């Protein structure tokens, strides 16, 4: 019986030490988690807008989205201007490419089988 009580006391003290060590480790991890939350909260606030504070400027994400929209609009305008430029260039150059060739409408009438 004395040996059994001794083993129980030994196991109990080992379990208490193990639980204490795990509790200390959990507390450290909890502090690290809170520290991370404290560091990430301002960064997260810069990315997401809740639009509840109209006094504050736009968030980083909103700025990026606005710049992306502006870039897409400018690329669209650039493509349109390039098409117009190409059409005007072809219109200007076309008469110089075939100065003596008859028009296509007169050639169609000449070769058609009616």
Kinemage of the C-alpha trace (Angstrom):
@kinemage 1
@onewidth
@group {chain A} dominant
@subgroup {mainchain}
@vectorlist {calphas} color= white
{ca unk a 1} P 0.000 0.000 0.000
{ca unk a 2} L 2.851 2.371 0.811
{ca unk a 3} L 4.476 1.599 -2.551
{ca unk a 4} L 1.174 2.271 -4.312
{ca unk a 5} L 0.747 5.611 -2.515
{ca unk a 6} L 4.325 6.498 -3.378
{ca unk a 7} L 3.695 5.715 -7.067
{ca unk a 8} L 0.483 7.745 -7.005
{ca unk a 9} L 2.274 10.717 -5.446
{ca unk a 10} L 5.084 10.397 -7.994
{ca unk a 11} L 2.634 10.269 -10.926
{ca unk a 12} L 0.641 13.139 -9.467
{ca unk a 13} L 3.730 15.340 -9.122
{ca unk a 14} L 4.854 14.426 -12.676
{ca unk a 15} L 1.395 15.278 -14.026
{ca unk a 16} L 1.314 18.520 -12.065
{ca unk a 17} L 4.732 19.515 -13.416
{ca unk a 18} L 3.672 18.575 -16.951
{ca unk a 19} L 0.408 20.498 -16.652
{ca unk a 20} L 2.247 23.497 -15.229
{ca unk a 21} L 4.732 23.411 -18.101
{ca unk a 22} L 1.917 23.165 -20.651
{ca unk a 23} L 0.008 25.975 -18.950
{ca unk a 24} L 3.082 28.189 -19.093
{ca unk a 25} L 3.581 27.318 -22.789
{ca unk a 26} L -0.091 28.058 -23.542
{ca unk a 27} L 0.161 31.423 -21.781
{ca unk a 28} L 3.231 32.335 -23.829
{ca unk a 29} L 1.468 31.319 -27.045
{ca unk a 30} L -1.572 33.342 -26.047
{ca unk a 31} L 0.602 36.414 -25.454
{ca unk a 32} L 2.241 35.923 -28.843
{ca unk a 33} L -1.184 35.612 -30.458
{ca unk a 34} L -2.389 38.829 -28.853
{ca unk a 35} L 0.828 40.540 -29.875
{ca unk a 36} L 0.299 39.451 -33.484
{ca unk a 37} L -3.289 40.664 -33.422
{ca unk a 38} L -2.124 44.023 -32.087
{ca unk a 39} L 0.435 44.332 -34.896
{ca unk a 40} L -1.883 43.142 -37.688
{ca unk a 41} L -4.962 45.158 -36.735
{ca unk a 42} L -3.670 48.484 -38.113
{ca unk a 43} L -2.467 46.789 -41.298
{ca unk a 44} L -5.797 45.079 -41.772
{ca unk a 45} L -7.549 48.399 -41.226
{ca unk a 46} L -5.482 49.912 -44.031
{ca unk a 47} L -6.605 47.214 -46.441
{ca unk a 48} L -10.307 47.050 -45.710
{ca unk a 49} L -12.693 49.928 -45.675
{ca unk a 50} L -15.764 49.931 -43.529
{ca unk a 51} L -16.822 53.335 -44.952
{ca unk a 52} L -18.050 54.296 -41.506
{ca unk a 53} L -15.461 57.055 -41.115
{ca unk a 54} L -15.936 59.537 -43.975
{ca unk a 55} L -13.364 61.878 -42.385
{ca unk a 56} L -10.541 59.416 -42.989
{ca unk a 57} L -8.889 59.051 -46.366
{ca unk a 58} L -9.269 56.019 -48.580
{ca unk a 59} L -7.600 52.800 -47.559
{ca unk a 60} L -4.665 51.263 -49.369
{ca unk a 61} L -6.948 48.743 -51.045
{ca unk a 62} L -9.308 51.473 -52.217
{ca unk a 63} L -6.371 53.443 -53.625
{ca unk a 64} L -5.143 50.379 -55.504
{ca unk a 65} L -8.614 49.671 -56.871
{ca unk a 66} L -8.988 53.276 -58.057
{ca unk a 67} L -5.601 53.195 -59.738
{ca unk a 68} L -6.462 49.893 -61.419
{ca unk a 69} L -9.741 51.323 -62.755
{ca unk a 70} L -7.932 54.396 -64.042
{ca unk a 71} L -5.300 52.239 -65.726
{ca unk a 72} L -7.977 50.133 -67.468
{ca unk a 73} L -9.720 53.294 -68.694
{ca unk a 74} L -6.453 54.713 -70.011
{ca unk a 75} L -5.621 51.459 -71.786
{ca unk a 76} L -9.070 51.491 -73.383
{ca unk a 77} L -8.606 55.089 -74.564
{ca unk a 78} L -5.132 54.241 -75.855
{ca unk a 79} L -6.489 51.307 -77.884
{ca unk a 80} L -9.253 53.509 -79.317
{ca unk a 81} L -6.768 56.239 -80.283
{ca unk a 82} L -4.525 53.650 -81.934
{ca unk a 83} L -7.440 52.386 -84.038
{ca unk a 84} L -8.351 55.924 -85.103
{ca unk a 85} L -4.712 56.698 -85.876
{ca unk a 86} L -4.382 53.564 -87.980
{ca unk a 87} L -7.606 54.337 -89.875
{ca unk a 88} L -6.482 57.900 -90.621
{ca unk a 89} L -3.054 56.693 -91.678
{ca unk a 90} L -4.562 54.140 -94.069
{ca unk a 91} L -6.950 56.746 -95.415
{ca unk a 92} L -4.065 59.117 -96.047
{ca unk a 93} L -1.744 56.493 -97.601
{ca unk a 94} L -4.327 54.656 -99.730
{ca unk a 95} L -4.441 57.147 -102.631
{ca unk a 96} L -0.649 57.050 -102.932
{ca unk a 97} L -0.483 53.255 -103.097
{ca unk a 98} L -2.624 52.826 -106.223
{ca unk a 99} L -2.688 56.084 -108.189
{ca unk a 100} L -3.439 54.578 -111.582
{ca unk a 101} L -5.592 51.595 -110.616
{ca unk a 102} L -9.278 51.819 -111.485
{ca unk a 103} L -11.765 51.836 -108.658
{ca unk a 104} L -13.136 48.542 -107.375
{ca unk a 105} L -16.704 49.388 -108.334
{ca unk a 106} L -15.770 49.771 -111.998
{ca unk a 107} L -13.834 46.471 -111.927
{ca unk a 108} L -16.814 44.618 -110.486
{ca unk a 109} L -19.042 45.719 -113.280
{ca unk a 110} L -16.457 44.672 -115.859
{ca unk a 111} L -15.978 41.124 -114.555
{ca unk a 112} L -19.425 40.240 -113.327
{ca unk a 113} L -21.551 37.653 -115.161
{ca unk a 114} L -25.071 38.896 -115.205
